[in-house]
Amino acid sequence: MKDFKPLIAISNDSDHFETPPPWRRSVVCPVVYAEAVAAAGGVPMLTCEQCPEEIADRMDGLVLSGGGDLAPRFFGEEPRFPNLRVDEARDAFEMPLARAFLERGKPILGICRGIQLINVLLGGTLYQDLPGELGVVHSGDGRTHGIRTERGSALHRLFGGRFTVNSLHHQAVRDPGHNLNIVASSDDGVVEALEDQTLPVLGCQLHPERISCLTGDHETPDFLPLFEHFVALCKK
């Protein structure tokens, strides 16, 4: 008998920022998300911005991928920085998609934009721009920083209390949403991971899909165990 491989939805990005006409809008997703899920024993499935309720019914888990910025209106603010890159069509699909998985109690792994979406969906807020609001720079290819994890969290169990992660974002969690615990923070105080107190939901600001076993990046830990942990949750 074959080992059960859970079906895991991966939310897509789009070519919105290239401003194609609506009939040429394409969904896109860096292949490394699918590679990480498959390497961990799951079956990756791209969502394609359609049928959020049906996807939540049929899939065993959800990876909320990285990408552009959430529209500030979702956390009660007006845009205040010129560098915001918002894709309203993606927001309009991904918010009900994540909500549907939450309502069903199915596992969610939020990555970069994904942790931000989970936080906002549960009533939290974001820093619209870390350099502009905190004077902290966490964006740029090749940039890394140290983080500290909380005992008892998945990240602490898998990787220890302190390690280096990649850094590719200009937004971050400000106030945590309902039932979310901060379980990792950067050395300069930025929230790096959240866990739900009762649901199998984990968000991380770092990009674990760029894991060393696939990319050859040996400065950061091999994050495949995080995806294996998530796939194990999805098997339940």
N, C-alpha and C positions, 0 to 999 in steps of 0.2 A: 504493500500500500504506500502510495506516495505521501510525503510529508505535506500537510496542508500549507499552502501559501496564501496569505490574506491579500485581498485586492485593496490597493491603497491609491486613493485619488490624489493627484498633485494639481494644485491650482496653477493656472497658466498666467503668464504675462501676455503682452500684446505688442504689436508694432504701432500702437497709438501715437507715439512720439515722432514717428516718421510722417504723420498726418496723411495717411492714405484716404481715399474716398471710402465711405461706409461699406460699400459692397466689396472692397478689397481688404478690409480689416482682417488681420491674421492673428491667431493665437500662437505664442511662442513659449518655449521653456528650455533653459539650459539643460543639456542632456545629463549633466552630472547629478541632478536630483533623481532621475530615473535610475541611473547607475547605482547610486547609493542605496536606494530602496531595494533594487534587485539583488545587490551584493549582500544585503542584510536578510534576504529570504522572502521579500514581498514581491507582489506583481504590480508595477507602477501603471497607472491609468491617468491620462491627461483629461482635465475636466471640460475644456473647450467652451466655457461660459454658457452652458445650457443645463436645464433640468436639475437645479440644486437639491430639491427634495428627493427626487428619484436616485440621484447619486448617493445621497446620505442613506437611503434605504438599502442600496445594493452593495456599497463599499464597506470595508471593514475598518478603515481609518482614513485620515486626511492629512496631507502635508500642505500647509499654506506656504507657498514659495515667496522668495524675495521679489523686489521690483520697485516700482514707483511709490509715491507718497499717497497716503490716505487723504481724502478731502477733509480739511479741518472742520467743516460743518458737522462731521460725525462726532466730534468731541466738543461741540459748542463754541467754536472759534471761527473768526474770519482769517483768510490767508494773510500772513504778515511778512513773508519773505519772498523775494523774486525768484528764488531757485527751486520753489516747489514744482514737482512734476506729478500731476494728478491725472489719473485715467478714470473718469466717471463711470464708464461702462464696466470696467473691472470691479470697481467698488460696488456697483449695483448688483453684480452677480455674487461676488465673494462674501459680502456681508450675510445674505441669506444662506449661502452654502455653509459657512462656519456655524451659523445659528442652528441650522438643521442637524449638524453633527453634535453640537452641544445638547440639543433637545433629546437626542437619542442616546446620549452618554457614550458616544463612540470616541476613540482616541484621536487626538489632534496634536500634530507637531508643527508649531509656527516658527518660521525662520525669517529673521530680519523684519521685513514688512509684515510677515505672519505674526510675530509676537505683538507688533503694534496693533494689528487688526483684532487679535484676541482681546487685548487690553481695552481697546475702545469699545468693542462689542459688549464687554462686561462693565462698562461705565467708567473706565479709566481715561486718562488724558495723555498727550504726547508733547514733547518738545518739538516744535516745528523745525527748528534748526539749531543743532548743538553749538556750532561756532558762534552764532548770533545771540543765543540765550545763555549759554554757560561758558563760552570761550574755550570749548573742548573740540578738538578735531579728531574724528574717528573715521574719516573717509579717505580713500586713496588706495590704489593698487599697491600691494606689498606692505601696507601698514599693519602693525600688530600691537597688542597691548596685553598686560596681565590682568587676570580676573581672579576673584576669590569666591568660592562656593560655600553654601551653607550645609552643615552636617545634616544628613538624612535626605538630602535632595538626590535626584538621579545623577546630576552632573558630579556631585561629590563622590557618590558611590562608584561611578565609572572612571573618573579621572583624578580624584583627589581634591585637596582644598585650594590649590593654587596652580595655575598653568597659563600658558600664552595662547591667545586666539587671534584670528584675523579680524580686521576692522574695516568695514566697508559701508558705513552708514552716516547720514547727517541728521537723522531723527532718532528718537528713543522714547521709552516709557518715562512719563513724568510721575503721575499719580496712578498706582496700581488699581485695576478694576476690582469689582466685587469678588470675594473668595479667592483672590490671587495672592500668592506669597512671593516675595522677592527672594530668589534662591541663589543668585549670583550677581556680583557687581564688579565693575572695572576699578582699577586703582584710582581713577579720578572721579568715582562716584556714580557712574552711569549704570542703570539697570541692564544686566546682561542676560538674565533668565527669570522666568516666572513659572510657577506650578500652581494648578488649581488645587484647592484643599480637598475636594471630594471627587472630581472627575479626572479621567486619564488625559489630562491636557498639559502640555509643556511648550513653552515658548522660549526661544533663545535669539539674542540679537546677533550673535556670531553666525558664520556660514559653515555649519558642519558638513554640508554636502560637498564642500571642497576639501574632502578628507585626504590625509596624506597617502593612504594606500592607493588612491586613484590619481592624485595630482602630483605626487612626488614632493609635496611640501613637508619637510621634516622638522620645521621649527615649532609647529603646533602639534598637539596629540593627533593620533589616528582616531577620527571620530566615528568610525564604523560601529563601535559598540553602542553609540547613541541610537543609531538607526536599528541595530539589532534589538535594543531595549524597546524601541517603539513598535517594531514588527511583532515582538512577543506580546505586547499589550493588545495589538490588533488581532492576534490569534485567539484571544479570549472572547 
